[in-house]
């Protein structure tokens, strides 16, 4: 990693990102729909909207990717149990 490439975020930026990603996204989808359902497309649309809102900020990208992995795994495991 080259420190010259790191975009410095203000405390307010980080707070807004955490609020939108955790409170807005995670809490809404933490019990995800079937990953092959039309409702899953809502999850994907919201994830894309956040990426675009924050102009693909690396912090947002990493958080969202990790959360999407969690949501997909939860959805698939839940469906395997049925």
MDTraj code that builds the backbone (N, CA, C; nanometers):
import mdtraj as md
import numpy as np

residues = "UNK UNK UNK UNK UNK UNK UNK UNK UNK UNK UNK UNK UNK UNK UNK UNK UNK UNK UNK UNK UNK UNK UNK UNK UNK UNK UNK UNK UNK UNK UNK UNK UNK UNK UNK UNK UNK UNK UNK UNK UNK UNK UNK UNK UNK UNK UNK UNK UNK UNK UNK UNK UNK UNK UNK UNK UNK UNK UNK UNK UNK UNK UNK UNK UNK UNK UNK UNK UNK UNK UNK UNK UNK UNK UNK UNK UNK UNK UNK UNK UNK UNK".split()
xyz = np.array([
    [0.0841, -0.1168, 0.0000],
    [0.0000, 0.0000, 0.0000],
    [0.0889, 0.1235, 0.0000],
    [0.0544, 0.2164, -0.0835],
    [0.1261, 0.3425, -0.0915],
    [0.0444, 0.4473, -0.0170],
    [0.1016, 0.5074, 0.0836],
    [0.0288, 0.6052, 0.1643],
    [-0.0167, 0.7258, 0.0839],
    [0.0511, 0.7530, -0.0265],
    [0.0096, 0.8651, -0.1113],
    [-0.1256, 0.8380, -0.1771],
    [-0.1642, 0.7121, -0.1865],
    [-0.2897, 0.6749, -0.2506],
    [-0.4078, 0.6718, -0.1539],
    [-0.3794, 0.6850, -0.0239],
    [-0.4847, 0.6770, 0.0765],
    [-0.5588, 0.8098, 0.0836],
    [-0.6892, 0.8031, 0.0661],
    [-0.7723, 0.9222, 0.0808],
    [-0.8022, 0.9380, 0.2294],
    [-0.7683, 1.0517, 0.2841],
    [-0.7912, 1.0773, 0.4260],
    [-0.9377, 1.1165, 0.4448],
    [-1.0050, 1.0427, 0.5307],
    [-1.1455, 1.0696, 0.5615],
    [-1.1542, 1.1472, 0.6919],
    [-1.2494, 1.2379, 0.6982],
    [-1.2715, 1.3091, 0.8238],
    [-1.3441, 1.2165, 0.9206],
    [-1.3459, 1.2545, 1.0464],
    [-1.4221, 1.1771, 1.1447],
    [-1.5697, 1.1704, 1.1042],
    [-1.6214, 1.2791, 1.0505],
    [-1.7618, 1.2809, 1.0065],
    [-1.7836, 1.1856, 0.8891],
    [-1.6864, 1.1779, 0.7984],
    [-1.6962, 1.0837, 0.6865],
    [-1.7057, 0.9405, 0.7378],
    [-1.6170, 0.9054, 0.8304],
    [-1.6146, 0.7693, 0.8855],
    [-1.7456, 0.7417, 0.9603],
    [-1.7913, 0.8387, 1.0362],
    [-1.9171, 0.8235, 1.1092],
    [-2.0324, 0.8004, 1.0120],
    [-2.0385, 0.8775, 0.9047],
    [-2.1447, 0.8613, 0.8052],
    [-2.1393, 0.7257, 0.7366],
    [-2.0191, 0.6825, 0.7036],
    [-2.0024, 0.5512, 0.6402],
    [-2.0506, 0.4415, 0.7341],
    [-2.0054, 0.4457, 0.8580],
    [-2.0451, 0.3428, 0.9545],
    [-2.1957, 0.3442, 0.9776],
    [-2.2522, 0.4622, 0.9866],
    [-2.3964, 0.4730, 1.0064],
    [-2.4720, 0.4143, 0.8875],
    [-2.4348, 0.4529, 0.7667],
    [-2.5053, 0.4037, 0.6479],
    [-2.4861, 0.2545, 0.6273],
    [-2.3630, 0.2079, 0.6457],
    [-2.3353, 0.0664, 0.6185],
    [-2.3917, -0.0226, 0.7290],
    [-2.3696, 0.0141, 0.8543],
    [-2.4190, -0.0713, 0.9623],
    [-2.5680, -0.0475, 0.9898],
    [-2.6015, 0.0735, 1.0262],
    [-2.7408, 0.1006, 1.0645],
    [-2.8368, 0.0925, 0.9469],
    [-2.7945, 0.1424, 0.8324],
    [-2.8836, 0.1443, 0.7177],
    [-2.8886, 0.0141, 0.6405],
    [-2.7735, -0.0480, 0.6213],
    [-2.7666, -0.1677, 0.5370],
    [-2.7721, -0.2957, 0.6192],
    [-2.6761, -0.3141, 0.7100],
    [-2.6657, -0.4392, 0.7833],
    [-2.7907, -0.4690, 0.8654],
    [-2.8364, -0.3723, 0.9391],
    [-2.9514, -0.3966, 1.0264],
    [-3.0763, -0.4264, 0.9453],
    [-3.0833, -0.3729, 0.8248],
    [-3.1991, -0.3998, 0.7389],
    [-3.1957, -0.5414, 0.6815],
    [-3.0772, -0.5900, 0.6488],
    [-3.0653, -0.7172, 0.5762],
    [-2.9987, -0.8291, 0.6553],
    [-2.9772, -0.8125, 0.7853],
    [-2.9029, -0.9138, 0.8613],
    [-2.9713, -1.0496, 0.8626],
    [-3.1006, -1.0530, 0.8388],
    [-3.1739, -1.1780, 0.8164],
    [-3.2120, -1.1803, 0.6693],
    [-3.1192, -1.2219, 0.5852],
    [-3.1341, -1.2020, 0.4408],
    [-3.2387, -1.2925, 0.3772],
    [-3.2922, -1.2472, 0.2639],
    [-3.3832, -1.3315, 0.1866],
    [-3.3039, -1.4419, 0.1165],
    [-3.3742, -1.5334, 0.0555],
    [-3.3117, -1.6377, -0.0267],
    [-3.2239, -1.5690, -0.1310],
    [-3.1000, -1.6116, -0.1410],
    [-3.0050, -1.5431, -0.2278],
    [-3.0393, -1.5532, -0.3757],
    [-3.1314, -1.6379, -0.4141],
    [-3.1729, -1.6463, -0.5541],
    [-3.3112, -1.5857, -0.5762],
    [-3.3616, -1.5136, -0.4784],
    [-3.4959, -1.4572, -0.4867],
    [-3.4922, -1.3146, -0.5418],
    [-3.6075, -1.2660, -0.5860],
    [-3.6152, -1.1261, -0.6285],
    [-3.5792, -1.0298, -0.5143],
    [-3.6076, -1.0696, -0.3905],
    [-3.5741, -0.9843, -0.2766],
    [-3.4234, -0.9690, -0.2610],
    [-3.3473, -1.0712, -0.3016],
    [-3.2017, -1.0621, -0.2946],
    [-3.1526, -0.9479, -0.3837],
    [-3.2234, -0.9244, -0.4921],
    [-3.1865, -0.8148, -0.5818],
    [-3.1957, -0.6799, -0.5103],
    [-3.2873, -0.6666, -0.4134],
    [-3.2948, -0.5448, -0.3330],
    [-3.1665, -0.5259, -0.2532],
    [-3.1152, -0.6349, -0.1975],
    [-2.9900, -0.6296, -0.1215],
    [-2.8769, -0.5815, -0.2132],
    [-2.8703, -0.6394, -0.3306],
    [-2.7648, -0.6038, -0.4266],
    [-2.7784, -0.4580, -0.4705],
    [-2.9000, -0.4131, -0.4938],
    [-2.9217, -0.2731, -0.5336],
    [-2.8774, -0.1763, -0.4231],
    [-2.9108, -0.2082, -0.2995],
    [-2.8701, -0.1220, -0.1876],
    [-2.7184, -0.1190, -0.1725],
    [-2.6556, -0.2345, -0.1889],
    [-2.5090, -0.2415, -0.1803],
    [-2.4462, -0.1553, -0.2898],
    [-2.4990, -0.1646, -0.4097],
    [-2.4468, -0.0861, -0.5218],
    [-2.4682, 0.0636, -0.4983],
    [-2.5837, 0.0999, -0.4454],
    [-2.6132, 0.2402, -0.4176],
    [-2.5132, 0.2990, -0.3177],
    [-2.4791, 0.2210, -0.2143],
    [-2.3808, 0.2674, -0.1169],
    [-2.2425, 0.2812, -0.1791],
    [-2.2056, 0.1859, -0.2630],
    [-2.0754, 0.1969, -0.3309],
    [-2.0702, 0.3247, -0.4141],
    [-2.1785, 0.3530, -0.4852],
    [-2.1820, 0.4723, -0.5690],
    [-2.1852, 0.5998, -0.4843],
    [-2.2622, 0.5997, -0.3764],
    [-2.2705, 0.7173, -0.2896],
    [-2.1331, 0.7565, -0.2384],
    [-2.0544, 0.6579, -0.2007],
    [-1.9227, 0.6856, -0.1449],
    [-1.8115, 0.6716, -0.2483],
    [-1.8488, 0.6765, -0.3744],
    [-1.7534, 0.6777, -0.4855],
    [-1.6478, 0.5689, -0.4727],
    [-1.6949, 0.4510, -0.4392],
    [-1.6078, 0.3340, -0.4277],
    [-1.4912, 0.3551, -0.3303],
    [-1.5165, 0.4261, -0.2233],
    [-1.4178, 0.4446, -0.1164],
    [-1.3738, 0.3061, -0.0671],
    [-1.2439, 0.2820, -0.0570],
    [-1.1963, 0.1501, -0.0154],
    [-1.2558, 0.1015, 0.1172],
    [-1.2730, 0.1908, 0.2142],
    [-1.3324, 0.1503, 0.3414],
    [-1.4726, 0.0934, 0.3184],
    [-1.5512, 0.1613, 0.2385],
    [-1.6877, 0.1167, 0.2092],
    [-1.6851, -0.0147, 0.1313],
    [-1.5982, -0.0232, 0.0330],
    [-1.5896, -0.1460, -0.0474],
    [-1.5568, -0.2667, 0.0389],
    [-1.4610, -0.2520, 0.1284],
    [-1.4222, -0.3646, 0.2147],
    [-1.5351, -0.4026, 0.3095],
    [-1.5965, -0.3028, 0.3695],
    [-1.7063, -0.3318, 0.4625],
    [-1.8211, -0.4014, 0.3904],
    [-1.8603, -0.3466, 0.2762],
    [-1.9734, -0.4042, 0.2039],
    [-1.9436, -0.5448, 0.1529],
    [-1.8225, -0.5670, 0.1041],
    [-1.7899, -0.7007, 0.0543],
    [-1.7951, -0.8035, 0.1663],
    [-1.7400, -0.7678, 0.2806],
    [-1.7443, -0.8596, 0.3948],
    [-1.8888, -0.8859, 0.4387],
    [-1.9702, -0.7820, 0.4422],
    [-2.1096, -0.8007, 0.4834],
    [-2.1883, -0.8801, 0.3795],
    [-2.1625, -0.8566, 0.2520],
    [-2.2308, -0.9348, 0.1481],
    [-2.1928, -1.0824, 0.1578],
    [-2.0668, -1.1110, 0.1889],
    [-2.0245, -1.2503, 0.2091],
    [-2.1022, -1.3121, 0.3248],
    [-2.1174, -1.2375, 0.4335],
    [-2.1935, -1.2862, 0.5483],
    [-2.3398, -1.3118, 0.5113],
    [-2.3991, -1.2173, 0.4412],
    [-2.5408, -1.2315, 0.4047],
    [-2.5624, -1.3508, 0.3121],
    [-2.4748, -1.3669, 0.2150],
    [-2.4885, -1.4790, 0.1229],
    [-2.4727, -1.6118, 0.1971],
    [-2.3736, -1.6198, 0.2840],
    [-2.3524, -1.7431, 0.3608],
    [-2.4720, -1.7724, 0.4508],
    [-2.5242, -1.6712, 0.5171],
    [-2.6415, -1.6914, 0.6034],
    [-2.7608, -1.7409, 0.5227],
    [-2.7819, -1.6793, 0.4082],
    [-2.8955, -1.7175, 0.3256],
    [-2.8819, -1.8609, 0.2745],
    [-2.7647, -1.8945, 0.2261],
    [-2.7435, -2.0288, 0.1713],
    [-2.7516, -2.1351, 0.2806],
    [-2.6930, -2.1083, 0.3950],
    [-2.6972, -2.2073, 0.5048],
    [-2.8381, -2.2264, 0.5558],
    [-2.9124, -2.1185, 0.5661],
    [-3.0512, -2.1287, 0.6120],
    [-3.1322, -2.2137, 0.5139],
    [-3.1085, -2.1936, 0.3865],
    [-3.1831, -2.2679, 0.2855],
    [-3.1415, -2.4147, 0.2793],
    [-3.0170, -2.4467, 0.3175],
    [-2.9735, -2.5853, 0.3209],
    [-3.0436, -2.6615, 0.4304],
    [-3.0815, -2.5912, 0.5374],
    [-3.1476, -2.6551, 0.6513],
    [-3.2932, -2.6864, 0.6268],
    [-3.3495, -2.6327, 0.5205],
    [-3.4918, -2.6559, 0.4928],
    [-3.5166, -2.7895, 0.4278],
])
top = md.Topology()
chain = top.add_chain()
for i, resn in enumerate(residues, 1):
    res = top.add_residue(resn, chain, resSeq=i)
    for name in ("N", "CA", "C"):
        top.add_atom(name, md.element.get_by_symbol(name[0]), res)
traj = md.Trajectory(xyz[None], top)
